[in-house]
Amino acid sequence: MTGICLAGPDVFLPDALDIGRPKVELCKRHGRIGLYPLDNAIDPAANDASLTILRGNENMIIEAETCERMAAERLASTHMPASS
């Protein structure tokens, strides 16, 4: 099955999970795997939560066969080492 990256500005909305679930289901109905960034399991209280989110999203983009090029370029351009 083809993985489709569903990253977009809606992941920052308060109801992002409610917005993302129908997108994932739509992909499934069409024989695709919808990769939604908020599906990555993280501990928001962890010291390295932001780095964990970044790495999870990078892996998702790499695994996706279809992804908006701009999203990948934006992620790459903002990739910085975690501060201690």
C-alpha contacts under 8 A as a table, 3 or more apart, distances in Angstrom:
res1	aa1	res2	aa2	distance
1	M	31	G	6.43
1	M	32	R	5.36
1	M	33	I	6.44
2	T	31	G	7.66
2	T	32	R	5.03
2	T	33	I	5.94
2	T	64	A	7.23
2	T	65	E	5.98
2	T	66	T	7.49
3	G	32	R	5.93
3	G	33	I	4.50
3	G	34	G	5.92
3	G	35	L	6.49
3	G	63	E	6.96
3	G	64	A	4.50
3	G	65	E	5.36
3	G	66	T	6.43
4	I	27	C	7.79
4	I	32	R	7.00
4	I	33	I	6.01
4	I	34	G	5.04
4	I	35	L	5.74
4	I	64	A	5.27
4	I	65	E	6.20
4	I	66	T	4.83
4	I	67	C	6.02
5	C	34	G	6.30
5	C	35	L	4.86
5	C	36	Y	6.46
5	C	60	M	7.01
5	C	61	I	6.25
5	C	64	A	5.65
5	C	65	E	7.92
5	C	66	T	6.24
5	C	67	C	4.89
5	C	68	E	7.44
6	L	20	G	7.87
6	L	23	K	7.60
6	L	34	G	6.39
6	L	35	L	5.63
6	L	36	Y	5.02
6	L	37	P	7.13
6	L	67	C	7.49
7	A	10	D	7.97
7	A	11	V	7.11
7	A	35	L	7.90
7	A	36	Y	6.20
7	A	37	P	6.06
7	A	71	A	7.31
8	G	11	V	6.16
8	G	71	A	7.71
9	P	12	F	5.97
9	P	13	L	7.71
10	D	13	L	5.33
10	D	16	A	5.91
10	D	19	I	7.41
11	V	16	A	4.96
11	V	17	L	7.63
11	V	20	G	7.80
11	V	37	P	7.40
11	V	38	L	7.14
12	F	16	A	6.47
13	L	16	A	5.06
15	D	18	D	5.37
15	D	19	I	6.40
16	A	19	I	5.01
16	A	20	G	6.03
17	L	20	G	5.03
17	L	21	R	6.13
17	L	38	L	7.04
18	D	21	R	5.68
18	D	22	P	7.40
19	I	22	P	6.37
19	I	23	K	7.17
20	G	23	K	5.20
20	G	24	V	6.35
20	G	36	Y	6.52
21	R	24	V	5.17
21	R	25	E	6.24
22	P	25	E	4.97
22	P	26	L	6.00
23	K	26	L	5.06
23	K	27	C	6.33
23	K	34	G	6.99
24	V	27	C	5.21
24	V	28	K	6.31
24	V	33	I	7.07
24	V	34	G	4.49
24	V	35	L	7.02
24	V	36	Y	7.08
25	E	28	K	4.94
25	E	29	R	6.23
25	E	34	G	7.51
26	L	29	R	5.18
26	L	30	H	6.53
27	C	30	H	5.21
27	C	31	G	6.39
27	C	32	R	4.85
27	C	33	I	5.84
27	C	34	G	5.38
28	K	31	G	5.06
28	K	32	R	5.07
28	K	33	I	5.80
28	K	34	G	6.92
29	R	32	R	7.37
35	L	39	D	7.49
35	L	60	M	6.73
35	L	64	A	7.36
36	Y	39	D	5.58
36	Y	40	N	7.93
37	P	40	N	6.01
37	P	56	G	7.77
37	P	57	N	6.04
37	P	60	M	7.51
38	L	41	A	7.59
40	N	53	I	7.37
40	N	56	G	6.22
40	N	57	N	7.76
42	I	49	A	6.66
42	I	52	T	6.84
42	I	53	I	7.02
43	D	46	A	5.45
43	D	49	A	6.30
44	P	49	A	5.49
45	A	49	A	6.86
46	A	49	A	5.14
48	D	51	L	5.28
48	D	52	T	6.13
48	D	82	A	7.63
49	A	52	T	5.02
49	A	53	I	6.16
50	S	53	I	5.08
50	S	54	L	6.16
51	L	54	L	4.95
51	L	55	R	6.12
51	L	82	A	6.42
52	T	55	R	5.22
52	T	56	G	6.04
53	I	56	G	5.15
53	I	57	N	6.11
54	L	57	N	5.21
54	L	58	E	6.11
54	L	79	H	7.89
55	R	58	E	4.98
55	R	59	N	6.14
56	G	59	N	5.19
56	G	60	M	6.16
57	N	60	M	4.93
57	N	61	I	6.18
58	E	61	I	5.17
58	E	62	I	6.24
58	E	72	A	7.92
58	E	75	L	7.54
59	N	62	I	5.03
59	N	63	E	6.07
60	M	63	E	5.10
60	M	64	A	6.05
61	I	64	A	5.14
61	I	67	C	6.64
61	I	72	A	6.81
62	I	65	E	7.70
64	A	67	C	6.28
67	C	71	A	7.56
67	C	72	A	7.55
68	E	71	A	5.45
68	E	72	A	6.76
69	R	72	A	5.24
69	R	73	E	6.20
70	M	73	E	5.02
70	M	74	R	5.95
71	A	74	R	5.11
71	A	75	L	6.14
72	A	75	L	5.15
72	A	76	A	6.16
73	E	76	A	5.06
73	E	77	S	6.06
74	R	77	S	5.13
74	R	78	T	6.31
75	L	78	T	5.35
75	L	79	H	6.20
76	A	79	H	5.25
